[in-house]
Amino acid sequence: MGDNRPPVYMEETDNGVVNLIIRASAIGHPCLWELIAAGQGEEMSPVPNVLQRAFDEGNLLEPVIIKRLEREYGVSFHSHQSEGELWVGDNVAVRFHSDGIGEYQNLLYVVEAKALSDALWQKAAKGTVGDVMDEYNSQLSVMMHGEGLPGLWVAYNKGLPPDENGNREPCEDQGKLLIQKINIPPSSMLEIELKASLIKEGVMGEPIISSDRQCNSPDHWPCRYLAIRPEPEGREHKREVLIPDPEGKAEFDRLVREYLMFKGQYDESKTRYEAARNAITSGAGKSGYVQTDRWYIPIYERVSGGGIAWDEVPQELKNALEAYRKPGTKKTRYLISKTIKRLD
């Protein structure tokens, strides 16, 4: 089920209550900085083409997987893509859309299907589908807690990656289904609640791009906030001349000028929009809105300063949670405009 909303966002109900919504597919994301940026409404860059292609393939294959489960494995589905919410705090919910609630071998499961490349499918076969991505185990756990059911991973092998023409080399396991029963949620409610509270604390706090908060997972790919993300402390880069031919240098110089120009325009626009926002909210006084003959502007308030009192959390609990931390393994490259210098 397609959903183009950011991984974290604010949503107002019909009776005026504003809730923080975290998508189940994002609650396990290792970078808290990115989730806070999303919740504060910062603009995301587009999904990389290779990842968008994988999303599109997954959407196309999902009904195929469901049909095969029904015909070949006798799964009887009670629902498909029903929306659910796991409330994890005051005005905070993790929203999910399972691929179905289905009966398999006389038991009811919340079903989550993934279409994986052969390499990832083989990794899942050696462990579980949850080993493939940081977010997968948390996503299924939210669904299991929310529905009160065990989970059923279903992985479809897409085969080898396509070439530039979209053709795939033959693959022995292409088209196979991997079915795995998960009886205990990989992530406990405590872990989910703690992660949600950290997200809420950040979203309701000071603006992420003007804060001193550092990105805690700079190697996670893809980061869709590279344009505004701060340079992680202690990272060093080699200086190398990469473009020897004159035409290539001229084109590269043009790209650098264009990047700096648009980044400067972005920074100026952000400063002006913040000034306008502050003036509007100040004009409301203690009222919850501003109204003119042309506009009605509701004013929302954030309460910051709350969160988990980590100094009061027992050390054994901190140690237990630390065991779930995973080191970053993926690398990406990005620019920080203020570090770019002209040499002429």
Secondary structure, DSSP 8 states (H G I E B T S, - for coil): ----S-SEEEEE-TTS-EEEEEETTTTT-S-HHHHHHHHTT-------HHHHHHHHHHHHHHHHHHHHHHHHH--EEEESS-EEEEEEETTEEEEEE-SEEEEETTEEEEEEEEEE-HHHHHHHHHS-GGGS-HHHHHHHHHHHHHHTS-EEEEEEE--S---TTS-----TTTT-EEEEEE-S-SS-HHHHHHHHHHHHHHHTSS-GGGS----S-TT-S--TTTTT----TT----------SHHHHHHHHHHHHHHHHHHHHHHHHHHHHHHHHHHHHHHTTTSSEEE-SS-EEE------S-S--GGGS-HHHHHHHHTT------------GGG-----
